[in-house]
Every structure is written in structure tokens, then in C-alpha cells.
């Protein structure tokens, strides 16, 4: 079974657009994203702010 290359390219582009859009929103309001990240309480407080700066860059 062969997958059409157009489907693979379209899927990759859709994921790229989704991640770029998410990163753009986080970069426009970094303090808001840091607060949202802190609200989830998944990371220690000392790591939350640096992680809020790194995550959008990694998404891009």
C-alpha cells in the first residue's frame, strides 16, 4: 500500500501551520503564556518562566 505523496506533503504543511500559529500567539503575549503554563502546575516555579521562553522557539 502506497500513500500518495500529496497527502504526506499536505499533512506536513498543516502541522507546520498549526505549530507556527501556536508559537506566534505565545510570542505575542509571553507573560500570558507564562501565567497559563504556571497555572497547569506541571513544572516547578523556577523552571516555568524559562520554559515559557523556550517552548515557542522550539515550536517554530
N, CA, C and O atoms as a CHARMM CRD file, in Angstrom:
* protein
*
  240
    1    1 UNK  N      0.84300  -1.18000   0.00000 PROA 1      0.00000
    2    1 UNK  CA     0.00000   0.00000   0.00000 PROA 1      0.00000
    3    1 UNK  C      0.88500   1.23900   0.00000 PROA 1      0.00000
    4    1 UNK  O      1.72800   1.41200   0.88000 PROA 1      0.00000
    5    2 UNK  N      0.68500   2.09000  -0.98600 PROA 2      0.00000
    6    2 UNK  CA     1.46500   3.31500  -1.10200 PROA 2      0.00000
    7    2 UNK  C      0.59500   4.51700  -0.77600 PROA 2      0.00000
    8    2 UNK  O     -0.55200   4.62000  -1.21300 PROA 2      0.00000
    9    3 UNK  N      1.16900   5.42000   0.00000 PROA 3      0.00000
   10    3 UNK  CA     0.46000   6.65300   0.33900 PROA 3      0.00000
   11    3 UNK  C      0.85900   7.71300  -0.66700 PROA 3      0.00000
   12    3 UNK  O      2.03500   7.87300  -0.99400 PROA 3      0.00000
   13    4 UNK  N     -0.12700   8.42600  -1.14700 PROA 4      0.00000
   14    4 UNK  CA     0.10900   9.47400  -2.13100 PROA 4      0.00000
   15    4 UNK  C      1.00800  10.55900  -1.52200 PROA 4      0.00000
   16    4 UNK  O      0.72000  11.03100  -0.42200 PROA 4      0.00000
   17    5 UNK  N      2.08600  10.96600  -2.20000 PROA 5      0.00000
   18    5 UNK  CA     2.98500  11.99700  -1.66200 PROA 5      0.00000
   19    5 UNK  C      2.27400  13.33000  -1.39900 PROA 5      0.00000
   20    5 UNK  O      2.67900  14.08100  -0.51200 PROA 5      0.00000
   21    6 UNK  N      1.23800  13.62200  -2.15000 PROA 6      0.00000
   22    6 UNK  CA     0.48800  14.86600  -1.91400 PROA 6      0.00000
   23    6 UNK  C     -0.13200  14.85700  -0.52100 PROA 6      0.00000
   24    6 UNK  O     -0.15300  15.88300   0.15800 PROA 6      0.00000
   25    7 UNK  N     -0.63700  13.70000  -0.09400 PROA 7      0.00000
   26    7 UNK  CA    -1.22700  13.58300   1.23200 PROA 7      0.00000
   27    7 UNK  C     -0.16700  13.82700   2.31200 PROA 7      0.00000
   28    7 UNK  O     -0.43400  14.49700   3.30900 PROA 7      0.00000
   29    8 UNK  N      1.00300  13.29500   2.11300 PROA 8      0.00000
   30    8 UNK  CA     2.09300  13.46700   3.08500 PROA 8      0.00000
   31    8 UNK  C      2.51100  14.93300   3.15100 PROA 8      0.00000
   32    8 UNK  O      2.69800  15.47700   4.23900 PROA 8      0.00000
   33    9 UNK  N      2.65700  15.56700   2.00500 PROA 9      0.00000
   34    9 UNK  CA     3.05300  16.97900   1.96800 PROA 9      0.00000
   35    9 UNK  C      1.98000  17.85900   2.58600 PROA 9      0.00000
   36    9 UNK  O      2.28600  18.76300   3.36200 PROA 9      0.00000
   37   10 UNK  N      0.72000  17.59900   2.24500 PROA 10     0.00000
   38   10 UNK  CA    -0.38400  18.38500   2.80200 PROA 10     0.00000
   39   10 UNK  C     -0.45900  18.22500   4.31500 PROA 10     0.00000
   40   10 UNK  O     -0.70500  19.19700   5.02900 PROA 10     0.00000
   41   11 UNK  N     -0.25300  17.02000   4.80300 PROA 11     0.00000
   42   11 UNK  CA    -0.27500  16.78000   6.25100 PROA 11     0.00000
   43   11 UNK  C      0.86700  17.51200   6.94500 PROA 11     0.00000
   44   11 UNK  O      0.66900  18.12100   7.99600 PROA 11     0.00000
   45   12 UNK  N      2.05000  17.45500   6.36600 PROA 12     0.00000
   46   12 UNK  CA     3.20400  18.14200   6.95000 PROA 12     0.00000
   47   12 UNK  C      2.98500  19.65200   6.96800 PROA 12     0.00000
   48   12 UNK  O      3.31800  20.31900   7.94800 PROA 12     0.00000
   49   13 UNK  N      2.43000  20.18700   5.89400 PROA 13     0.00000
   50   13 UNK  CA     2.14700  21.63000   5.85300 PROA 13     0.00000
   51   13 UNK  C      1.09200  22.02600   6.87700 PROA 13     0.00000
   52   13 UNK  O      1.21300  23.06900   7.52100 PROA 13     0.00000
   53   14 UNK  N      0.07200  21.21200   7.03000 PROA 14     0.00000
   54   14 UNK  CA    -0.97600  21.50900   8.01400 PROA 14     0.00000
   55   14 UNK  C     -0.40700  21.53200   9.42800 PROA 14     0.00000
   56   14 UNK  O     -0.74400  22.41300  10.21900 PROA 14     0.00000
   57   15 UNK  N      0.44300  20.58100   9.74500 PROA 15     0.00000
   58   15 UNK  CA     1.06000  20.54100  11.07400 PROA 15     0.00000
   59   15 UNK  C      1.99600  21.73500  11.26700 PROA 15     0.00000
   60   15 UNK  O      2.04500  22.31800  12.35000 PROA 15     0.00000
   61   16 UNK  N      2.73500  22.09700  10.22200 PROA 16     0.00000
   62   16 UNK  CA     3.64200  23.25200  10.30800 PROA 16     0.00000
   63   16 UNK  C      2.86200  24.53100  10.54900 PROA 16     0.00000
   64   16 UNK  O      3.27200  25.36100  11.36000 PROA 16     0.00000
   65   17 UNK  N      1.75100  24.70100   9.86300 PROA 17     0.00000
   66   17 UNK  CA     0.92300  25.90300  10.04900 PROA 17     0.00000
   67   17 UNK  C      0.33700  25.93100  11.45600 PROA 17     0.00000
   68   17 UNK  O      0.29500  26.98700  12.08800 PROA 17     0.00000
   69   18 UNK  N     -0.10800  24.79800  11.94300 PROA 18     0.00000
   70   18 UNK  CA    -0.66700  24.71800  13.29200 PROA 18     0.00000
   71   18 UNK  C      0.37000  25.09900  14.35000 PROA 18     0.00000
   72   18 UNK  O      0.08400  25.89500  15.24400 PROA 18     0.00000
   73   19 UNK  N      1.56600  24.53500  14.24800 PROA 19     0.00000
   74   19 UNK  CA     2.61400  24.83600  15.22300 PROA 19     0.00000
   75   19 UNK  C      3.08100  26.28800  15.12500 PROA 19     0.00000
   76   19 UNK  O      3.33800  26.92600  16.14600 PROA 19     0.00000
   77   20 UNK  N      3.19200  26.80900  13.91400 PROA 20     0.00000
   78   20 UNK  CA     3.59800  28.20900  13.74000 PROA 20     0.00000
   79   20 UNK  C      2.55500  29.15300  14.31900 PROA 20     0.00000
   80   20 UNK  O      2.89600  30.16200  14.93600 PROA 20     0.00000
   81   21 UNK  N      1.29300  28.82600  14.12000 PROA 21     0.00000
   82   21 UNK  CA     0.22000  29.65800  14.67000 PROA 21     0.00000
   83   21 UNK  C      0.26200  29.65400  16.19800 PROA 21     0.00000
   84   21 UNK  O      0.13500  30.70200  16.83100 PROA 21     0.00000
   85   22 UNK  N      0.43900  28.48800  16.77500 PROA 22     0.00000
   86   22 UNK  CA     0.50800  28.38200  18.24300 PROA 22     0.00000
   87   22 UNK  C      1.71100  29.15000  18.78400 PROA 22     0.00000
   88   22 UNK  O      1.60100  29.85600  19.78600 PROA 22     0.00000
   89   23 UNK  N      2.84700  29.01500  18.12600 PROA 23     0.00000
   90   23 UNK  CA     4.05600  29.71000  18.57900 PROA 23     0.00000
   91   23 UNK  C      3.89200  31.22500  18.45900 PROA 23     0.00000
   92   23 UNK  O      4.34600  31.97300  19.32500 PROA 23     0.00000
   93   24 UNK  N      3.25100  31.66600  17.39700 PROA 24     0.00000
   94   24 UNK  CA     3.04700  33.10400  17.19300 PROA 24     0.00000
   95   24 UNK  C      2.21200  33.70100  18.31800 PROA 24     0.00000
   96   24 UNK  O      2.52800  34.77700  18.82400 PROA 24     0.00000
   97   25 UNK  N      1.15500  33.01000  18.70900 PROA 25     0.00000
   98   25 UNK  CA     0.32100  33.51000  19.80900 PROA 25     0.00000
   99   25 UNK  C      1.11300  33.57100  21.11300 PROA 25     0.00000
  100   25 UNK  O      0.94000  34.50100  21.90100 PROA 25     0.00000
  101   26 UNK  N      1.96300  32.60500  21.34000 PROA 26     0.00000
  102   26 UNK  CA     2.76100  32.58600  22.56500 PROA 26     0.00000
  103   26 UNK  C      3.82200  33.67800  22.54800 PROA 26     0.00000
  104   26 UNK  O      4.13100  34.25600  23.59000 PROA 26     0.00000
  105   27 UNK  N      4.38200  33.96400  21.38200 PROA 27     0.00000
  106   27 UNK  CA     5.40800  35.00600  21.28600 PROA 27     0.00000
  107   27 UNK  C      4.81300  36.40500  21.38900 PROA 27     0.00000
  108   27 UNK  O      5.49100  37.33100  21.83400 PROA 27     0.00000
  109   28 UNK  N      3.56300  36.57300  20.98600 PROA 28     0.00000
  110   28 UNK  CA     2.91000  37.88400  21.06700 PROA 28     0.00000
  111   28 UNK  C      2.57000  38.27300  22.49600 PROA 28     0.00000
  112   28 UNK  O      2.57400  39.45600  22.83700 PROA 28     0.00000
  113   29 UNK  N      2.27800  37.29000  23.33000 PROA 29     0.00000
  114   29 UNK  CA     1.91500  37.55800  24.72400 PROA 29     0.00000
  115   29 UNK  C      2.68800  36.61000  25.64700 PROA 29     0.00000
  116   29 UNK  O      2.11200  35.67400  26.20100 PROA 29     0.00000
  117   30 UNK  N      3.99100  36.85400  25.80900 PROA 30     0.00000
  118   30 UNK  CA     4.80100  35.91200  26.60800 PROA 30     0.00000
  119   30 UNK  C      4.40500  35.85200  28.07700 PROA 30     0.00000
  120   30 UNK  O      4.47200  34.78200  28.68300 PROA 30     0.00000
  121   31 UNK  N      3.99800  36.96800  28.66000 PROA 31     0.00000
  122   31 UNK  CA     3.61100  36.94900  30.07700 PROA 31     0.00000
  123   31 UNK  C      2.33800  36.13300  30.26600 PROA 31     0.00000
  124   31 UNK  O      2.20600  35.39100  31.24000 PROA 31     0.00000
  125   32 UNK  N      1.41800  36.27200  29.34200 PROA 32     0.00000
  126   32 UNK  CA     0.16700  35.49900  29.41100 PROA 32     0.00000
  127   32 UNK  C      0.46100  33.99900  29.30900 PROA 32     0.00000
  128   32 UNK  O     -0.09100  33.19500  30.06100 PROA 32     0.00000
  129   33 UNK  N      1.34000  33.63500  28.36600 PROA 33     0.00000
  130   33 UNK  CA     1.68100  32.22200  28.22300 PROA 33     0.00000
  131   33 UNK  C      2.38800  31.70100  29.47000 PROA 33     0.00000
  132   33 UNK  O      2.14500  30.57000  29.89000 PROA 33     0.00000
  133   34 UNK  N      3.24600  32.50100  30.05500 PROA 34     0.00000
  134   34 UNK  CA     3.94200  32.07900  31.28200 PROA 34     0.00000
  135   34 UNK  C      2.93500  31.84100  32.41200 PROA 34     0.00000
  136   34 UNK  O      3.06100  30.87800  33.16800 PROA 34     0.00000
  137   35 UNK  N      1.93900  32.72100  32.52100 PROA 35     0.00000
  138   35 UNK  CA     0.90000  32.52800  33.54200 PROA 35     0.00000
  139   35 UNK  C      0.09700  31.25400  33.27600 PROA 35     0.00000
  140   35 UNK  O     -0.19600  30.49200  34.19600 PROA 35     0.00000
  141   36 UNK  N     -0.25300  31.03400  32.00700 PROA 36     0.00000
  142   36 UNK  CA    -1.01000  29.83100  31.66500 PROA 36     0.00000
  143   36 UNK  C     -0.19900  28.57700  31.96900 PROA 36     0.00000
  144   36 UNK  O     -0.73300  27.59500  32.48500 PROA 36     0.00000
  145   37 UNK  N      1.07300  28.61200  31.65100 PROA 37     0.00000
  146   37 UNK  CA     1.94600  27.47900  31.93100 PROA 37     0.00000
  147   37 UNK  C      2.05700  27.24200  33.43700 PROA 37     0.00000
  148   37 UNK  O      2.05300  26.09700  33.89000 PROA 37     0.00000
  149   38 UNK  N      2.15400  28.31500  34.20300 PROA 38     0.00000
  150   38 UNK  CA     2.23800  28.19700  35.66300 PROA 38     0.00000
  151   38 UNK  C      0.93200  27.65800  36.24300 PROA 38     0.00000
  152   38 UNK  O      0.94500  26.90200  37.21500 PROA 38     0.00000
  153   39 UNK  N     -0.19300  28.04600  35.64600 PROA 39     0.00000
  154   39 UNK  CA    -1.49200  27.57900  36.14300 PROA 39     0.00000
  155   39 UNK  C     -1.65000  26.06000  36.04600 PROA 39     0.00000
  156   39 UNK  O     -2.35100  25.45800  36.86000 PROA 39     0.00000
  157   40 UNK  N     -1.01400  25.44700  35.06900 PROA 40     0.00000
  158   40 UNK  CA    -1.09900  23.99100  34.94100 PROA 40     0.00000
  159   40 UNK  C     -0.31400  23.26900  36.03300 PROA 40     0.00000
  160   40 UNK  O     -0.58500  22.10300  36.31900 PROA 40     0.00000
  161   41 UNK  N      0.65000  23.94400  36.64200 PROA 41     0.00000
  162   41 UNK  CA     1.47500  23.40200  37.72400 PROA 41     0.00000
  163   41 UNK  C      2.15700  22.08900  37.33300 PROA 41     0.00000
  164   41 UNK  O      2.26500  21.16400  38.13900 PROA 41     0.00000
  165   42 UNK  N      2.61200  22.02800  36.08600 PROA 42     0.00000
  166   42 UNK  CA     3.33800  20.84300  35.62300 PROA 42     0.00000
  167   42 UNK  C      4.83000  20.95200  35.87500 PROA 42     0.00000
  168   42 UNK  O      5.52700  19.94300  35.98200 PROA 42     0.00000
  169   43 UNK  N      5.31500  22.18000  35.97000 PROA 43     0.00000
  170   43 UNK  CA     6.74500  22.42800  36.15300 PROA 43     0.00000
  171   43 UNK  C      6.97200  23.15200  37.47100 PROA 43     0.00000
  172   43 UNK  O      6.07800  23.84300  37.96000 PROA 43     0.00000
  173   44 UNK  N      8.15400  23.00200  38.04800 PROA 44     0.00000
  174   44 UNK  CA     8.47400  23.80600  39.23500 PROA 44     0.00000
  175   44 UNK  C      8.46900  25.29300  38.87700 PROA 44     0.00000
  176   44 UNK  O      8.72300  25.66300  37.73100 PROA 44     0.00000
  177   45 UNK  N      8.18200  26.12700  39.85500 PROA 45     0.00000
  178   45 UNK  CA     8.08500  27.56800  39.60700 PROA 45     0.00000
  179   45 UNK  C      9.36400  28.14300  39.01100 PROA 45     0.00000
  180   45 UNK  O      9.30800  29.05000  38.18100 PROA 45     0.00000
  181   46 UNK  N     10.50700  27.62800  39.42600 PROA 46     0.00000
  182   46 UNK  CA    11.78500  28.14400  38.93300 PROA 46     0.00000
  183   46 UNK  C     11.99300  27.84700  37.44900 PROA 46     0.00000
  184   46 UNK  O     12.76000  28.54400  36.78500 PROA 46     0.00000
  185   47 UNK  N     11.33500  26.84200  36.93200 PROA 47     0.00000
  186   47 UNK  CA    11.52500  26.41800  35.54300 PROA 47     0.00000
  187   47 UNK  C     10.43800  26.99000  34.62500 PROA 47     0.00000
  188   47 UNK  O     10.60400  26.99800  33.40500 PROA 47     0.00000
  189   48 UNK  N      9.35000  27.45900  35.19100 PROA 48     0.00000
  190   48 UNK  CA     8.20200  27.89000  34.38600 PROA 48     0.00000
  191   48 UNK  C      8.54700  29.03300  33.45000 PROA 48     0.00000
  192   48 UNK  O      8.25600  28.95400  32.25700 PROA 48     0.00000
  193   49 UNK  N      9.15700  30.09100  33.95700 PROA 49     0.00000
  194   49 UNK  CA     9.45600  31.25200  33.10800 PROA 49     0.00000
  195   49 UNK  C     10.46900  30.93300  31.99600 PROA 49     0.00000
  196   49 UNK  O     10.24300  31.32000  30.84900 PROA 49     0.00000
  197   50 UNK  N     11.57300  30.24200  32.29800 PROA 50     0.00000
  198   50 UNK  CA    12.48100  29.87900  31.19900 PROA 50     0.00000
  199   50 UNK  C     11.81600  28.94900  30.17700 PROA 50     0.00000
  200   50 UNK  O     12.06500  29.06500  28.97700 PROA 50     0.00000
  201   51 UNK  N     10.98000  28.03900  30.64800 PROA 51     0.00000
  202   51 UNK  CA    10.28700  27.13500  29.72800 PROA 51     0.00000
  203   51 UNK  C      9.31800  27.90700  28.84400 PROA 51     0.00000
  204   51 UNK  O      9.13900  27.56700  27.67500 PROA 51     0.00000
  205   52 UNK  N      8.69500  28.94000  29.39400 PROA 52     0.00000
  206   52 UNK  CA     7.76900  29.76500  28.60600 PROA 52     0.00000
  207   52 UNK  C      8.48900  30.51100  27.50600 PROA 52     0.00000
  208   52 UNK  O      7.87700  30.85400  26.49500 PROA 52     0.00000
  209   53 UNK  N      9.76800  30.76900  27.67600 PROA 53     0.00000
  210   53 UNK  CA    10.54900  31.42000  26.63000 PROA 53     0.00000
  211   53 UNK  C     11.03600  30.42400  25.57400 PROA 53     0.00000
  212   53 UNK  O     11.15900  30.77000  24.39900 PROA 53     0.00000
  213   54 UNK  N     11.31100  29.20000  25.99100 PROA 54     0.00000
  214   54 UNK  CA    11.88300  28.19800  25.09000 PROA 54     0.00000
  215   54 UNK  C     10.81900  27.49200  24.23900 PROA 54     0.00000
  216   54 UNK  O     11.06400  27.20200  23.06800 PROA 54     0.00000
  217   55 UNK  N      9.67600  27.22200  24.79700 PROA 55     0.00000
  218   55 UNK  CA     8.65300  26.43900  24.10400 PROA 55     0.00000
  219   55 UNK  C      8.23400  27.05800  22.75800 PROA 55     0.00000
  220   55 UNK  O      8.17700  26.33400  21.76300 PROA 55     0.00000
  221   56 UNK  N      7.93900  28.36600  22.68800 PROA 56     0.00000
  222   56 UNK  CA     7.56500  28.92200  21.38100 PROA 56     0.00000
  223   56 UNK  C      8.67500  28.82100  20.34600 PROA 56     0.00000
  224   56 UNK  O      8.40600  28.61300  19.16200 PROA 56     0.00000
  225   57 UNK  N      9.90500  28.96600  20.78000 PROA 57     0.00000
  226   57 UNK  CA    11.04000  28.87600  19.85100 PROA 57     0.00000
  227   57 UNK  C     11.14900  27.45800  19.29700 PROA 57     0.00000
  228   57 UNK  O     11.40200  27.26500  18.10800 PROA 57     0.00000
  229   58 UNK  N     10.95500  26.47200  20.16700 PROA 58     0.00000
  230   58 UNK  CA    11.01100  25.07700  19.73500 PROA 58     0.00000
  231   58 UNK  C      9.86100  24.77700  18.77100 PROA 58     0.00000
  232   58 UNK  O     10.03500  24.04300  17.79900 PROA 58     0.00000
  233   59 UNK  N      8.68900  25.34800  19.04500 PROA 59     0.00000
  234   59 UNK  CA     7.55500  25.14500  18.13800 PROA 59     0.00000
  235   59 UNK  C      7.82300  25.70700  16.74600 PROA 59     0.00000
  236   59 UNK  O      7.44100  25.12100  15.73300 PROA 59     0.00000
  237   60 UNK  N      8.48800  26.85600  16.72600 PROA 60     0.00000
  238   60 UNK  CA     8.79500  27.43200  15.40300 PROA 60     0.00000
  239   60 UNK  C      9.81000  26.58600  14.68400 PROA 60     0.00000
  240   60 UNK  O     10.19500  26.90700  13.56000 PROA 60     0.00000
